[in-house]
Amino acid sequence: MTDRQVREQEFKIARYRHLEREVTDPLAASLLHSIIEELEAELRKERPDWHGPGH
């Protein structure tokens, strides 16, 4: 995964986190949380040194 792809993935994660905080439907929040976990797991798999956006 290139640095650009990492930044794009981090942007997606940030966008989904924002949506997760804004939604009022518990099912939607749960689904967004699952998406975030999958995106973060993918980043950690590709980049074991990745610890989160901005780190």
Buried (B, 14 or more C-beta within 10 A) or exposed (E): EEEEEBEEBBEBBEEBBEBBEEBEEEEEBEBBEEBBEEBBEBBEEEBEEBEEBEE
